[in-house]
């Protein structure tokens, strides 16, 4: 009897540990299978299995790592609860900026939930659709190229008229470096490699037209990059390797089209009035976006 009692106790402890670690129902206990099963209580406020499972899902934790991760996440949930309680005691939830942030988060969550419900599951593209996209976009696949580049990084304030004049006739980056050394201009060397598929199409086409070794300038606010292409290599992608990427792109494309259509319908049915209009920022150019991709 003592042996059976020991086995039962061990089983109970094991089940409890598994529940705490993974946040799943355990051992046939109907109460343990409740979505809101409590894992901890913080000043009377419960932290549940549902909350822990949500954290695991949001973190994309692999099954093999869930036991260890759950222990840390449970402690993090306790810390969060303590901080939340203290913030409410200090009436921070009534602070205008905090209240605005809460409303913004709520609006984003509700908007996303509506879109997910309305759009449903977008069908997987057919093999013919994937092949058609593959054939119509050779620059992304069969014509994909890798650009190896060298660069000199310097402060934009040093990119003065004499340096710009010298760059117009410079034949190589080493020639530029020698000029910078002679004029005691500080700079740093760097190397980078980018595939044409990683860059905006307009920027990729522009870079492919620049002769190898010919320096060119990209401005990034307080710093400037003097870049020269060292090598361009063909790096084609086969259809089978590209299929998952193409499928995801086509799914995203369909989802966006459906979302845009729903937004157009909602706008047509709504009464929208623009009040106290102010000038909006101009969208970034292709070159601006390309600069960010070269960092």
Residue pairs with C-beta under 8 A, 6 or more apart in sequence:
11 27
12 27
15 26
15 27
15 29
15 32
16 26
18 24
18 26
18 67
19 25
19 26
19 32
19 37
19 39
19 49
20 39
20 70
20 71
20 74
21 66
21 67
21 68
21 70
21 71
22 66
22 67
22 70
23 39
23 49
23 52
23 53
23 56
23 70
24 49
24 53
25 32
25 33
26 32
31 37
34 49
35 48
35 49
35 50
36 46
36 48
36 49
36 50
37 48
37 49
37 50
38 46
38 47
38 48
38 49
39 46
39 47
39 48
39 49
39 51
39 52
39 74
40 46
40 47
40 74
40 77
40 78
41 47
42 78
42 81
42 82
42 85
43 81
43 85
45 81
45 85
47 74
47 77
47 78
47 81
51 77
52 70
52 73
52 74
52 77
55 73
55 76
55 77
56 66
56 69
56 70
56 73
59 69
59 73
61 69
87 93
92 98
93 99
93 102
115 259
115 262
118 258
118 262
119 255
119 258
119 259
119 262
122 251
122 254
122 255
122 258
123 254
124 247
124 251
125 246
125 247
125 250
125 251
129 250
130 239
130 243
130 246
130 247
130 250
131 239
133 246
133 249
133 250
134 141
134 239
134 242
134 246
139 196
139 197
139 201
139 204
140 197
140 237
140 242
141 236
141 237
141 238
141 239
141 242
142 236
142 237
143 196
143 236
144 195
144 196
144 197
144 234
144 235
144 236
144 237
145 195
145 196
145 208
145 232
145 233
145 234
145 235
146 193
146 194
146 195
146 196
146 232
146 233
146 234
146 235
147 193
147 194
147 195
147 196
147 207
147 208
147 229
147 231
147 232
148 191
148 193
148 229
148 230
148 231
148 232
148 233
149 191
149 192
149 193
149 194
149 227
149 228
149 229
149 230
149 294
150 173
150 189
150 190
150 191
150 227
150 228
150 230
151 173
151 189
151 190
151 191
151 192
151 225
151 226
151 227
151 228
152 173
152 176
152 177
152 180
152 187
152 188
152 189
152 190
152 225
152 226
152 227
153 187
153 188
153 189
153 190
153 223
153 224
153 225
153 226
154 180
154 185
154 186
154 187
154 188
154 223
154 224
154 226
155 186
155 222
155 223
155 224
156 219
156 220
156 221
156 222
156 223
156 224
157 222
158 185
158 186
158 187
158 224
159 217
159 219
159 224
162 183
163 179
163 180
163 183
163 185
166 176
166 179
167 176
167 215
167 217
167 226
170 176
170 179
170 215
171 213
171 214
172 213
172 215
172 228
173 213
173 215
173 226
173 227
173 228
175 215
176 215
176 226
177 187
177 189
180 187
187 226
192 294
194 293
194 294
195 235
196 204
196 207
196 208
197 204
198 293
199 207
199 290
199 293
199 294
200 286
200 289
200 290
200 293
201 286
202 286
202 287
202 290
203 286
203 287
203 289
203 290
203 293
206 287
207 229
208 232
210 216
210 229
211 229
212 228
212 229
212 230
212 231
212 232
213 228
213 229
213 230
214 228
214 229
215 226
215 227
215 228
216 226
216 227
216 228
217 224
217 225
217 226
217 227
218 224
218 225
218 227
218 287
218 290
218 291
218 294
219 225
219 291
220 291
220 295
225 294
227 294
